[in-house]
Amino acid sequence: MKRLSALAALAFVGYICHYDIKYGTIPSSTEAAPVIANVEKEKPTQTTTHFIEVRVKAGDTVLSIIEKVLKGSIPVSINQLSKDFTSLNNGLSPHEIQVGKTYKFPTYK
């Protein structure tokens, strides 16, 4: 009985390998994969030249600092916040902030 089960399992694995090689599980480049566009149009943003300089503490993120400064949620998208932070800090990504350094954070009016 064990041999029969092992033979059936081996045949099943062989079939799976054959199917994967012949048909594949990823669409080929010649097939047109369906594209579903669910693009949300962004509202005109409130870009700013107003900023505040804050020294980063351990555990702080750009989002948490902005929420503390504004005492609530941000009025723009996170992508816009990231772009504004990058432009105020000479191309520095929000992921590259370091503890103990001072950075310019945008304030939105």
QUIBELZI-V530341 format. One record per pair of residues at least 24 apart in sequence whose C-alpha atoms are under 8 Angstrom apart, sorted by the first residue. I is the first residue (numbers start at 1). J is the second residue. D is the distance in whole Angstrom. If there is no record, write none. Layout:
i,j,d
I,J,D
I,J,D
//
This chain:
i,j,d
45,76,7
45,80,7
46,76,7
46,108,7
47,84,7
47,108,8
48,84,8
48,106,7
48,107,7
48,108,6
49,106,7
50,106,6
50,107,6
50,108,7
51,104,6
51,105,5
51,106,4
51,107,5
52,104,6
52,105,5
52,106,6
52,107,7
53,102,6
53,103,5
53,104,4
53,105,6
54,102,5
54,103,6
54,104,7
54,105,7
55,99,8
55,100,6
55,101,5
55,102,4
55,103,6
56,97,8
56,98,7
56,99,5
56,100,5
56,101,6
56,102,6
56,103,8
57,99,5
57,100,6
58,99,6
58,100,8
61,94,8
61,97,8
62,94,6
62,105,8
66,105,7
66,106,8
66,107,8
69,107,8
70,107,7
75,108,7
81,106,8
//
